[in-house]
Amino acid sequence: MKNLILPYHGISPRFGSAPVHAGAGAAILGRVKLGRNAWIGPFAVLRADGHDVTAGDDFHCGARTTLHIAHEVFACIVGDRVTVGENACVHACTIGNDVVIGDNTVILDGAVVADNVAFEAHSTVFPGKKIDGGFLYAGSPAKPVRPLEPGEVAKRRDAIVRASRKDMPKAAPAPAPGSDIDPSVFVASTASLRGRIVAAPSASIWFSNVFDAGPGVIRIGERSNVQDNTVIRCSGAGVTIAPNSTVGHNVTIHDCTIGSGSLIGIGSIVAPGTIVEDRVLLAASARTEPGQVLESGWLYAGTPAKKLAPIGEERSAMIAMIVDHYCAYAKDFKAEEAALAQV
């Protein structure tokens, strides 16, 4: 599998110089602007559709990491000499210069990270938070652990760079016989689908997703979207996602049921046997317990996920708006991928 560069609404990615490396399956999409000497890991996704994604010189982005935006609200702005580990998500936020972001870290909408910061693996910066420079941060929510030592950011950067994978398995299996994927569904060309997959009209399966239905079935309801770098692996009955729901970037999902009008937040983990009822919001980086039931109409967060507050009309409207945006994005990218296939 090669890497993928696509325009969005006629705007193509721009590069200060040719990337030093762009791994197999990496996708650089739309209004992306990268500085000089970018290093992009395999299956990383830099997607600038509803706003800009910019990164300065010497940007390093590990395997299966996602950079994305908030539609017409927040760009994703990354400074010089920023290093991101594997399976992280940098979403609609501003990152200063000389920042190191560890594996599986999530930085969310409207957050502002100052210069000279390091994050341990599995950190979470929640929306709108301000992160002061000069400190090592860890935890969910991320909190300062101690001041950084002289030269520590450079040492942490070097460690991530040395550990970075240039390539990953390139096999892209086809769905199994008995699959039923409606012709209107967008399946990104860098997604991997194995086993029996059923996807209803206007559903979307995004870049670098990995679906493995195993002995079960993965069912995606009408107008539901499963965003970039999400992994769904089944070992039993399978996964069902009802209509009009969103699964965020870099989520891990096991055999479970997700109801309609729900949102599974970025970087979260849905354990086997979880039942997510209708109109549930599972917050970013949350983790459910096996067999847990998330009750309709509630926000859940934390590890293990706990009931925090009613969703309310504002959050319900946000979930519906995301679904609408993704239906539009999917149509556009489906057309762009089709045009590329004809070249």
RAQUIPE-V720632 format. One record per backbone hydrogen bond with DSSP energy under -1.0 kcal/mol. NH is the residue of the N-H (numbers start at 1). CO is the residue of the C=O. Records with the same first field share a line. If there is no record, write none. Layout:
NH=CO  CO
This chain:
4=26
6=28
8=11
11=8
14=32
16=34
20=38
21=38
23=40
26=23
27=44
28=4
29=46
30=6
31=48
32=30
33=53
34=14
35=55
39=59
40=21
41=61
43=24
44=41
45=65
46=27
47=67
48=29
53=31
54=76
55=33
56=79
58=36
60=82
61=39
62=84
64=42
65=62
66=88
67=45
68=90
70=74
72=50
73=70
74=70
76=52
77=93
78=54
79=95
81=57
83=99
84=60
85=101
87=63
89=105
90=66
91=107
92=68
94=111
95=77
96=113
98=80
100=117
101=83
102=119
104=86
105=102
106=123
107=89
108=125
110=92
111=108
112=129
113=94
114=131
116=97
118=135
119=100
120=137
122=103
124=139
125=106
128=109
129=126
131=112
134=116
136=146
137=118
138=143
142=124
143=138
145=136
148=134
152=149
155=151
156=152
157=153
158=154
159=155
160=156
161=157
162=158
163=159
176=195
179=176
180=197
182=199
185=182
186=203
188=205
191=188
192=209
193=173
194=211
198=218
199=180
200=220
203=200
204=224
205=186
206=226
209=206
210=230
211=192
212=232
213=194
216=213
218=196
219=239
220=198
221=241
223=201
224=221
225=245
226=204
227=247
229=207
231=251
232=210
233=253
234=212
239=217
240=256
241=219
242=258
244=222
246=262
247=225
248=264
250=228
252=268
253=231
254=270
257=274
258=240
259=276
261=243
263=280
264=246
265=282
267=249
268=265
269=286
270=252
273=255
274=271
275=292
276=257
277=294
279=260
281=298
282=263
283=300
285=266
286=283
287=302
288=269
291=272
292=289
294=275
297=279
298=295
299=309
300=281
301=306
305=287
306=301
308=299
311=297
316=312
317=313
318=314
319=315
320=316
321=317
322=318
323=319
324=320
325=321
326=322
327=323
328=324
329=325
330=326
331=327
332=328
333=329
334=330
335=331
336=332
337=333
338=334
339=335
340=336
341=337
343=340
